[in-house]
Amino acid sequence: MLATWVGTQADESFAEAWKADAASTSRSKIYLSPKLWYLRVTLIEAQEISTPTREISLFIRATLGFQVLKTRAAFPRNGAPAWNEDLLFVTAEPFSEEESLVLYLESRQGKEVAILGSAAIPLSSVERRVDDRKVASRWLDLPSTATGCGRRLFGVRLHVRICLDGGYHVQDEQTHATSDNRPSARQLWRPAVGTIDIGVIGCRGLLPMKAVDGKGTTDAFAVAKYGPKWARTRTVADSFDPAWNEQFNWPVFDTATVLTIVVFDDVTGGSKESAANCRPLGRIRIRISTLETNRFYRCFYPLLLLLPSGLKRTGEIEIAMRFTRTVSQFDLLHVYTLPILPAMHHIRPIRYPQRESLRIAAARVSAAHLARAEPSLRREVVMWTLEASDPVFSMRRVRANWGRIAAAMSWVGDGVRWMSEIREWRNPTATIMAHVATLLLMWFPDLIVPAVAVHLGLVGIWRYRRRPKVPAAGLAARESEAEGAEREELDEEFDAVPSVKGEETVRARYERMRAVGTRLQAMLGDAAAQAERVQALLSWRDPRATAVFVAGCFVLAVVMYVMPARMVAVVAAFYFMRHPVFRGPMPPPATNFFRRLPSLAERIM
């Protein structure tokens, strides 16, 4: 029997249709991440604690699922140790009665640790807030669970303040690849400014990822993630050119967000209990702000995968996309002036190390939630899409970041070279025009800001012809220094923490790190010396140099008072651009004077 179906992707039955020549398929699925909240626990103090000695330190250990945090140690004074410390956890709705925050009061004397009492607080009873207001504190009775330090404690009370912070955005993605910045509390959400439509058409030229019956094969599926919505295509089995032709759409609340699409090889056969892991084939990221409004794009992007053996091209993916605004152009541009993160991130910011640990915890919570769906979105798929791994050192990324800085600041070097050409009169016409422009701007200083603004505007108009025709979504292999990365550097990047390599390998890496650190140390020392020389101008460490500088300041003040400022500026500019005939090859006196100033370099051990 042969059945045919004719329709469009808008039909409800499209997800159940597939190609007749496909070996096997699985249905596509839409998933929603749980709504994540920050649970703030403020541990204030404890009372009615009697200890046999004052050498005992007390601390609180708080646990919520797999998350375990501890306060700093406090010493009991009059039986009332105080901490006044905040602990932050990540939790997800819905809050069941069984899900509780457990607080343990523990004591440490030497190496001996004892639990003095514990209390459990159900999350369903915790107050929610959307701003920085103080919630009501509470006293918790801690029933004794063990004998601590030779005696049993009764009637210990713990003073705490607990709330669910809805004014924060709980981040589970990398900062540079975030797809949603909305806070947890729905009443603080801004209206959507548009929609993004994505068509995952297919892949071509995929590499075989596993062997079945002695034959290489790939069972590919794609996962698209934007905001809390995940879209998984069906799996096309045994195909190096899978065609999905599936369409998804998301509401857009901020154009400064990124949509992530990842291609995986399904090695599980759709089984939730399979011990094998889905293996990634590559990812692309689409920044919404790089898409023109109401323009349709259809592009091929390479799939790249960085392995310990080097950069590997695993195929290509074809994507169709379109961004449509649902508000006026003025409202869309107004979003660019609004803060990226909710107000609580600025009123009561979270420190970076804590943000990173909370992000990884949020990713684990989301992965556990999505893994319970049917069919499940496996944990390794979620974690790899969110890049929720512990940060590791990478020499390749160090070089890549240095190259990014050099490329972004290349205009400074271009300006220095241009000024050098003007000073050396390599192009007399350009130098004479620079003199004329200096005269005009000095005699008409009101034209300086308009001239700079017009220049920048003309540069932008000139570069409009060379604007990107296709949004950049694939990984930048050359800028990432992945093409020429050495095998040893990649092996170090993928090494576990702590390292599992041999002693000689770790020693060689340590020596290489010392060499890099030595160069960085020299650069920091030079920068510190220059800053200290600036301070030495008025510190009287070199009495003669400071006296000369102070006298020069008074002379400059008299000259600027007597002579017009524009005349002084013109003379200084003409002196700077004087012909090489009137300039020698030696450094100018001001440079020589500055280099002779003292610094702490000769006194640093």
C-alpha positions in Angstrom: 0.0 0.0 0.0 1.3 3.4 -0.9 0.0 6.6 0.8 0.8 10.1 -0.4 0.3 13.5 1.3 0.3 16.9 -0.2 0.3 20.0 1.9 2.5 22.8 3.4 4.5 23.1 6.5 1.7 25.0 8.1 -0.4 21.8 8.2 -0.6 19.9 11.5 0.2 16.6 9.8 3.4 17.9 8.3 5.5 16.7 11.3 4.3 13.1 10.6 5.3 13.1 6.9 8.7 12.0 5.7 10.5 10.9 2.5 9.6 7.5 1.1 13.3 6.6 0.6 14.3 7.3 4.2 15.3 4.3 6.1 13.6 5.4 9.3 12.6 8.6 11.0 11.4 10.1 14.2 8.9 12.9 14.8 9.9 16.4 15.5 9.2 17.9 18.9 8.9 21.3 20.6 10.2 21.5 24.1 10.0 24.3 26.7 12.6 25.0 29.3 11.3 25.3 32.8 10.9 28.8 34.3 14.0 29.3 36.4 14.3 31.3 39.6 17.0 32.5 41.8 16.5 31.4 45.4 18.2 33.9 47.8 19.0 32.7 51.3 20.2 35.3 53.7 21.7 33.7 56.8 21.8 36.3 59.5 22.6 34.7 62.8 22.0 31.8 65.2 21.0 32.0 68.9 21.0 29.9 72.0 24.1 28.0 71.1 26.2 26.8 74.0 29.6 25.3 73.2 32.3 24.0 75.6 35.1 26.1 74.0 35.4 29.2 72.0 37.8 27.6 69.5 34.8 25.9 67.7 33.9 27.5 64.4 30.3 27.3 63.1 29.0 27.5 59.6 25.8 26.8 57.7 25.7 24.2 54.9 22.7 24.7 52.6 21.6 22.1 50.0 19.0 22.2 47.3 19.2 19.1 45.1 22.7 18.8 43.7 23.6 22.4 44.8 25.5 22.6 48.0 26.8 26.0 49.4 28.5 26.9 52.7 28.8 30.1 54.6 32.1 31.4 56.0 33.1 30.2 59.4 31.8 32.2 62.4 32.9 32.0 66.0 30.2 31.9 68.7 30.2 35.0 70.8 27.7 34.8 73.7 26.1 31.9 71.9 25.1 34.0 68.9 27.3 33.6 65.8 26.5 36.0 63.0 27.1 35.5 59.2 25.0 38.1 57.3 25.8 36.2 54.1 23.7 35.6 51.0 23.6 32.2 49.2 22.0 31.9 45.8 20.5 28.8 44.3 18.8 28.0 41.0 15.4 26.3 41.1 12.6 25.6 38.6 8.9 25.7 38.6 6.6 24.1 39.5 7.6 24.0 43.2 6.4 20.7 44.8 5.9 20.0 48.4 8.7 17.5 48.3 11.3 20.0 47.0 12.9 21.7 50.0 15.9 23.7 51.0 17.8 22.0 53.8 19.9 24.0 56.2 22.5 22.3 58.4 24.2 24.0 61.3 27.7 22.4 61.5 30.6 22.9 63.9 34.3 22.4 63.2 37.0 21.8 65.8 40.3 20.9 64.2 39.4 18.2 61.6 36.2 17.1 63.4 33.0 18.3 61.8 29.6 17.7 63.5 26.0 18.5 62.6 24.4 20.4 65.4 20.9 20.7 63.8 19.0 21.0 60.5 15.8 22.4 59.1 13.9 22.0 55.8 12.0 24.7 54.1 9.6 23.8 51.3 10.0 26.0 48.2 6.2 26.3 47.9 6.2 28.3 51.1 8.9 30.8 50.0 7.8 34.4 49.3 8.5 35.8 45.8 9.7 39.3 45.0 10.3 41.3 41.8 12.4 44.2 43.2 14.9 44.9 46.0 12.5 45.2 48.8 13.3 43.3 52.0 11.1 40.3 52.7 10.2 39.3 56.2 12.8 37.3 58.1 11.9 34.2 60.0 13.3 32.1 62.9 13.9 28.4 62.3 14.1 25.9 65.1 16.9 23.4 64.4 16.2 20.1 66.0 19.4 18.4 67.1 20.5 15.6 64.8 23.7 14.6 66.4 26.0 15.1 69.3 28.4 18.0 68.6 31.6 18.6 70.4 30.8 16.3 73.3 27.3 17.6 74.2 23.9 17.6 72.8 22.3 21.0 71.9 18.7 21.9 72.3 16.6 24.9 71.3 19.0 26.2 68.6 17.3 28.9 66.5 18.5 30.2 63.1 17.6 33.7 61.8 17.2 33.6 58.0 15.6 35.6 55.2 14.5 33.5 52.2 12.9 34.7 48.9 12.6 33.8 45.2 14.1 36.7 43.2 12.0 37.2 40.2 13.7 40.4 39.1 16.8 38.6 37.7 17.3 36.8 34.4 18.5 33.3 35.2 21.1 32.7 32.6 21.8 29.2 31.4 23.7 30.2 28.2 27.0 31.8 27.5 26.8 35.6 27.8 27.9 36.1 24.1 25.3 33.6 22.9 22.3 34.5 25.1 18.9 34.1 23.4 16.7 35.7 26.2 17.2 38.4 28.8 13.8 38.5 30.4 13.4 38.2 34.2 11.7 35.3 35.9 8.7 37.4 36.9 6.3 37.6 34.0 4.9 41.0 35.1 8.3 42.5 34.2 8.4 41.3 30.6 8.4 43.8 27.8 6.2 43.2 24.7 7.7 41.3 21.8 9.2 43.4 19.0 9.1 40.8 16.2 9.2 37.2 15.2 12.0 35.0 13.8 11.1 32.3 11.3 13.6 29.5 10.7 13.5 26.8 8.1 15.8 23.9 8.8 16.0 22.6 5.2 18.7 20.0 5.5 22.4 19.1 5.4 24.7 17.8 2.8 28.1 16.1 2.8 27.9 14.8 6.4 30.7 12.6 7.6 30.0 9.1 8.8 29.9 9.1 12.6 29.6 5.4 13.4 29.8 2.0 11.8 26.8 -0.3 11.4 27.5 -3.8 9.9 30.9 -2.6 8.7 29.4 0.4 6.9 29.7 4.1 7.9 26.4 5.8 8.6 25.0 8.9 10.2 21.5 9.4 11.8 21.3 13.2 11.9 18.9 15.5 13.6 19.0 19.2 14.3 18.1 21.2 17.5 17.3 24.9 17.4 17.2 26.9 20.6 16.0 30.4 21.2 14.6 31.7 24.5 12.9 29.0 26.5 11.7 27.2 23.3 13.7 24.2 21.9 12.8 22.7 18.5 14.1 19.3 17.5 13.7 18.0 14.0 13.0 14.4 13.2 15.9 12.0 12.8 16.7 10.9 9.3 18.5 7.5 9.5 21.4 6.4 7.4 21.7 9.5 5.3 24.7 11.8 4.6 22.3 14.4 3.0 19.3 14.5 5.3 16.4 16.7 4.3 14.2 17.9 7.1 12.3 20.9 5.6 10.9 21.9 8.9 9.9 25.4 9.9 9.8 26.9 13.4 9.2 30.4 14.7 9.9 32.3 17.9 8.8 35.7 19.4 11.7 38.1 19.6 11.8 40.4 22.6 15.3 41.9 22.0 17.3 41.9 18.7 20.6 41.7 20.6 20.1 37.9 21.0 21.4 34.8 19.3 19.6 31.8 17.9 21.6 28.5 18.1 21.2 25.5 15.7 23.2 22.3 16.4 23.3 19.1 14.4 23.7 15.8 16.2 24.2 12.2 15.3 21.5 10.1 17.0 23.3 7.0 18.4 20.6 6.1 20.8 17.9 4.9 18.4 15.4 7.0 20.2 15.8 5.1 23.5 15.9 7.2 26.7 17.8 4.5 28.6 20.5 4.1 26.0 24.0 4.4 27.5 25.5 5.9 24.3 25.6 9.6 23.9 24.5 11.7 20.9 27.5 13.1 19.2 27.6 16.7 17.9 28.4 17.5 14.3 28.6 21.3 14.6 26.7 24.4 15.4 25.8 27.7 13.9 24.6 30.9 15.6 22.4 33.6 14.1 22.4 37.0 15.7 18.9 38.5 15.2 20.2 42.1 14.9 22.2 41.1 11.8 19.0 40.3 9.9 17.3 42.9 7.8 13.6 43.4 8.5 11.2 41.3 6.3 14.1 40.0 4.2 14.2 36.3 3.3 17.6 34.5 3.6 18.5 31.1 2.4 22.1 30.1 3.0 24.5 27.2 3.4 26.8 27.3 6.5 29.7 24.9 7.2 29.5 22.6 10.2 32.9 22.7 12.0 33.9 20.6 15.0 37.0 21.1 17.1 38.5 17.9 18.2 41.8 17.0 20.0 43.1 15.9 16.6 42.3 19.3 15.0 39.6 21.2 13.2 37.2 19.0 11.3 34.6 20.0 8.7 31.7 17.6 9.1 29.4 18.9 6.4 27.1 21.8 5.6 23.6 22.9 6.8 21.1 24.8 4.8 19.0 27.3 6.7 16.2 29.7 5.6 15.4 32.6 7.9 13.4 35.8 8.1 12.9 38.4 10.8 9.6 40.2 10.9 8.9 43.2 13.2 5.5 43.4 15.0 6.0 47.0 16.3 6.7 50.3 14.7 10.2 51.1 13.5 10.5 53.7 16.3 9.7 51.1 19.0 12.2 48.7 17.5 14.9 51.3 17.6 13.9 52.3 21.1 14.9 48.8 22.3 18.5 49.6 21.5 18.5 52.3 24.2 17.2 50.0 26.9 19.4 48.0 29.3 20.1 44.5 28.2 19.6 42.9 31.6 16.7 43.5 34.0 17.0 46.3 36.6 18.0 43.9 39.5 21.3 43.0 37.7 22.3 46.7 38.1 20.7 47.4 41.5 22.1 44.4 43.2 24.6 42.8 40.8 25.9 39.2 41.1 29.7 38.7 41.0 31.2 37.0 38.0 32.5 33.8 39.6 29.1 33.3 41.2 27.3 34.1 37.9 29.3 31.4 36.1 28.6 28.7 38.8 24.9 29.7 38.7 24.8 29.4 34.9 26.2 25.9 35.0 23.7 25.0 37.7 20.8 26.5 35.7 21.9 24.4 32.6 21.9 21.3 34.7 18.4 22.0 36.0 17.1 22.6 32.4 18.8 19.5 31.1 17.3 17.4 33.9 13.8 18.8 33.1 14.1 18.3 29.3 15.4 14.8 29.8 12.1 13.8 31.5 10.1 14.8 28.5 8.6 12.2 26.1 10.4 11.8 23.8 13.3 13.1 25.8 15.8 15.7 24.8 18.9 14.0 26.1 21.1 15.6 28.7 24.3 15.7 26.5 22.3 17.5 23.8 21.2 20.2 26.1 24.5 20.7 27.8 26.5 20.9 24.5 24.0 23.3 23.1 24.3 25.5 26.1 28.1 25.1 26.4 27.6 24.3 30.0 31.1 22.9 30.7 33.6 24.2 33.2 35.9 26.9 31.8 39.3 25.6 30.8 42.5 27.3 29.8 43.2 27.4 26.0 46.4 28.9 24.5 44.5 28.9 21.2 41.9 31.2 22.6 44.5 33.4 24.1 46.0 34.0 20.7 42.5 34.4 19.2 41.6 37.0 21.7 44.8 38.9 21.1 44.2 38.8 17.4 40.7 40.1 17.9 42.0 43.0 20.0 44.7 43.8 17.3 42.1 43.6 14.5 39.6 45.8 16.4 42.3 48.4 17.2 43.9 48.4 13.8 42.4 51.9 13.2 44.8 53.2 15.8 47.8 51.8 13.9 46.4 53.2 10.7 46.0 56.7 12.3 49.6 56.5 13.6 51.0 55.5 10.2 48.9 58.3 8.5 50.3 60.9 10.9 53.8 59.6 10.3 53.4 60.0 6.6 52.1 63.5 7.2 55.1 64.4 9.4 57.6 62.9 6.9 56.0 64.8 3.9 55.8 61.6 1.8 52.8 63.2 0.1 53.4 66.9 0.1 49.8 67.6 -1.1 48.3 65.7 1.8 50.6 67.4 4.2 49.7 70.9 2.9 46.0 70.0 3.1 46.5 68.9 6.7 48.1 72.3 7.5 45.1 74.1 5.9 42.6 71.9 7.8 44.5 72.7 11.0 44.2 76.4 10.3 40.5 76.2 9.6 39.7 74.1 12.6 41.7 76.2 15.0 40.2 79.5 13.7 36.7 78.0 13.6 36.7 75.5 16.6 32.9 75.2 16.3 33.5 73.1 13.2 35.5 70.4 15.0 32.6 68.3 16.3 30.5 68.7 13.1 33.5 67.8 10.9 34.2 64.6 12.9 30.5 63.7 12.8 30.2 64.3 9.0 33.4 62.3 8.5 32.1 59.3 10.4 28.8 59.5 8.6 30.4 59.6 5.2 32.6 56.6 6.2 29.4 54.7 7.1 27.7 55.6 3.8 30.8 54.5 1.9 30.9 51.1 3.6 27.2 50.5 3.0 28.1 49.1 -0.4 30.4 46.5 1.2 27.9 45.5 3.9 27.5 41.7 4.5 24.9 40.3 2.1 24.5 37.1 4.1 24.4 37.1 8.0 27.5 35.5 9.5 26.3 32.5 11.4 29.0 29.9 11.0 32.0 29.6 13.3 35.0 31.8 12.5 37.7 29.1 12.1 40.5 31.5 11.1 39.7 34.1 13.7 39.5 31.3 16.3 43.0 30.2 15.5 41.6 26.7 15.0 43.0 26.1 11.5 46.7 26.3 12.5 46.4 25.1 16.1 49.0 22.7 17.2 48.1 19.2 18.3 49.6 19.6 21.7 47.7 22.8 22.4 44.4 21.1 21.4 45.2 18.1 23.6 45.8 20.5 26.5 42.5 22.3 25.8 40.6 19.1 25.9 42.4 17.7 29.0 40.4 17.2 32.1 40.9 19.1 35.4 42.9 17.8 37.2 45.1 16.6 34.3 45.2 12.9 33.4 48.3 13.2 31.3 51.7 11.9 32.3 54.3 13.8 34.4 56.5 14.8 31.4 53.5 16.2 29.4 52.3 18.2 32.4 55.8 19.5 33.0 56.3 20.6 29.3 52.9 22.4 29.5 54.0 24.1 32.7 57.2 25.3 31.1 55.4 26.7 28.1 53.0 28.4 30.4 55.9 29.9 32.3 57.3 31.3 29.0 54.0 32.9 28.2 53.7 34.3 31.7 57.2 35.7 31.5 56.3 37.8 28.4 53.1 38.9 30.0 55.0 39.8 33.2 57.3 42.0 31.1 54.4 43.8 29.4 52.7 44.5 32.7 56.0 45.7 34.2 56.5 48.2 31.3 52.9 49.5 31.6 53.3 49.9 35.4 56.6 51.8 34.9 55.0 54.2 32.4 52.1 54.9 34.9 54.6 55.4 37.7 56.6 57.9 35.6 53.4 60.0 35.2 53.0 60.0 39.0 56.7 60.9 39.4 56.1 64.2 37.7 54.7 65.6 40.9 56.0 63.2 43.6 59.4 64.9 44.1 61.2 61.6 43.9 63.5 63.2 41.4 63.7 66.8 42.8 65.2 68.3 39.6 62.7 66.7 37.3 59.7 67.7 39.4 61.1 71.3 39.7 61.5 71.5 35.9 58.0 70.2 35.4 56.4 72.6 37.9 58.3 75.5 36.4 57.1 74.4 33.0 53.5 74.3 34.2 53.7 77.9 35.3 55.4 79.0 32.1 52.7 77.2 30.1 50.0 78.9 32.2 51.5 82.3 31.5 51.8 81.6 27.8 48.2 80.3 27.5 47.0 83.4 29.4 48.9 85.9 27.2 48.6 84.2 23.8 45.3 83.1 22.2 44.6 79.4 22.6 44.1 78.9 18.9 47.4 80.5 18.1 49.2 78.2 20.6 47.4 75.2 19.0 48.4 76.2 15.5 52.0 76.7 16.4 52.1 73.3 18.2 50.4 71.6 15.2 52.8 73.2 12.7 55.8 72.3 14.8 54.6 68.7 15.0 54.2 68.6 11.2 57.4 70.4 10.3 59.5 69.2 7.4 62.1 66.5 8.0 64.8 69.0 7.1 64.0 70.7 10.4 63.8 67.5 12.4 66.6 65.2 13.4 66.5 61.4 13.9 66.9 61.6 17.7 63.9 61.4 20.1 62.5 64.8 21.1 63.5 66.4 24.4 60.1 65.8 26.0 60.4 62.0 25.4 63.9 62.0 26.8 62.7 63.9 29.9 59.8 61.4 30.5 62.0 58.3 30.1 64.4 59.6 32.7 61.7 59.8 35.4 62.0 57.3 38.2 59.7 54.3 38.7 59.5 51.4 41.1 61.0 49.0 38.5 64.5 49.2 40.1 63.1 48.5 43.6 60.8 45.5 42.7 62.2 42.2 43.9 
